[in-house]
Amino acid sequence: MEYLIKSTISFVFTYAFYYILLRNIRTFKFNRFYLLFALVFSITIPFIHVSTTFEINIDRKIEEISV
């Protein structure tokens, strides 16, 4: 279920970008390429995991501030 939600959200953003900025461009090959890229991107993006864990040594920072 999480995969489906992430995939749908990423496709909505890429399609919204297309609809707002690229739909009036008359280079149909570029439009096709972008829409295929958006589809492949939306399918693969949920598999990418970004770790956002940060470790901060508070004791060391307090010693640096007091010196």
C-alpha positions in Angstrom: 0.0 0.0 0.0 2.9 2.4 0.8 4.4 1.7 -2.6 1.1 2.6 -4.3 0.8 5.9 -2.4 4.3 7.0 -3.1 4.0 6.1 -6.8 0.7 7.9 -7.2 2.0 11.0 -5.4 5.2 11.1 -7.6 3.2 10.6 -10.8 0.7 13.4 -9.8 3.6 15.8 -9.3 5.3 14.9 -12.6 2.0 15.1 -14.5 1.2 18.5 -12.8 4.5 19.8 -13.9 3.8 18.6 -17.4 0.3 20.1 -17.4 1.3 23.5 -16.1 4.5 24.0 -18.1 4.8 21.6 -21.0 1.4 20.8 -22.4 1.5 23.8 -24.9 4.9 22.9 -26.3 4.5 21.6 -29.8 7.5 19.2 -29.8 5.5 16.0 -29.6 8.6 13.8 -29.3 9.8 15.7 -26.2 6.3 15.4 -24.7 6.2 11.7 -25.3 9.7 11.3 -23.9 8.8 13.3 -20.8 5.5 11.4 -20.1 7.3 8.0 -20.5 10.1 9.3 -18.2 7.5 10.4 -15.7 5.9 7.0 -15.7 9.2 5.1 -15.2 10.3 7.6 -12.6 7.0 7.2 -10.6 7.3 3.5 -10.7 11.0 3.4 -9.5 11.0 6.3 -7.0 9.3 4.4 -4.1 12.2 1.9 -4.1 14.7 4.6 -3.2 15.2 5.0 0.5 17.0 8.0 2.0 18.2 7.8 5.5 17.8 11.0 7.5 19.4 10.0 10.8 21.8 12.5 12.2 24.0 12.0 15.3 25.0 15.0 17.4 27.4 14.7 20.2 25.9 17.2 22.7 28.6 16.9 25.3 31.3 17.8 22.9 29.3 20.9 21.7 28.8 22.1 25.2 32.5 21.8 26.0 33.4 23.8 22.8 30.9 26.5 23.7 32.2 26.9 27.3 35.9 27.2 26.1 
